[in-house]
Amino acid sequence: MKADLSPVPMLLRPTEAARALELATQTLANMRFKGIGPKWCKLGSAVRYSAEALREYCEANTRTPGGGR
């Protein structure tokens, strides 16, 4: 059997993800609880965010002047 050598996404702890988004860690936790923040995964008891999920969240919430997307 051949091992899958595709790159594993870099996973960030909530404190690292919050810092990357310039948010308080508690704000990110509240967003996670409400289901309105970036995608996250649960590994045992650990919460992790991929860098790609943070980028996707920012892109989905980007606004242009005048209120359009």
N, C-alpha and C positions, 0 to 999 in steps of 0.2 A: 504494500500500500504506500502510495506516494504522499508525503506531507504537503499540506497547503502552505506555501511560502508567501502568500499575499500579505502585504503590510498590515499590521495590527494598528487600528487607530489610536492616537495618543489620547489617553483618558485623563481628565482633570478632576481633582477633588473640588467639592463645592467652593472652598475658599479660593482656589485658583481660578475657577470659572467666574466667580463673582468679581474677582480682581480684574480679569480680562474684560468683563462687561462694565466695569466701573460701577458696580452695585455693592450694597452691603450683603454679607453672607445671609443674613436673616431675610432680606428682601428676596433673594433667590430662593430660599426655603419656602417663603410664603407663596411665591409664584408656582413652585413645584406643587405645593399643597392644593392650590386653586386650579392647577392644570393649565396655566397660561404662560408658562416659561418655556425655555428651550427643552428639547427632548433630553432625557436622562436615562441611565440604566442603573439597576440595582444589582450589585454583586455581593451576595451574602447580605451583610448589614451595611455595606458601603454604597454610597451614591456616587456616580461618576458621570461626567459630561464629555462627549467627544468634541474636539475642536471644530469638526465639521458641523455638529449640531448647533454650536454657538454661532458659526457663520450663517447657517441657514436661518436661524432665529433672527439675526440682525437683518439679513436680506428681506425676510418676510415682513419685517416691521420698519423698513425704510420708507420714509415719506419724502415727497417733493414739495416745494413751495406751492401753496394753493390747496394743499390737502390731498392731492392725488398720489398715486403710487408710481 
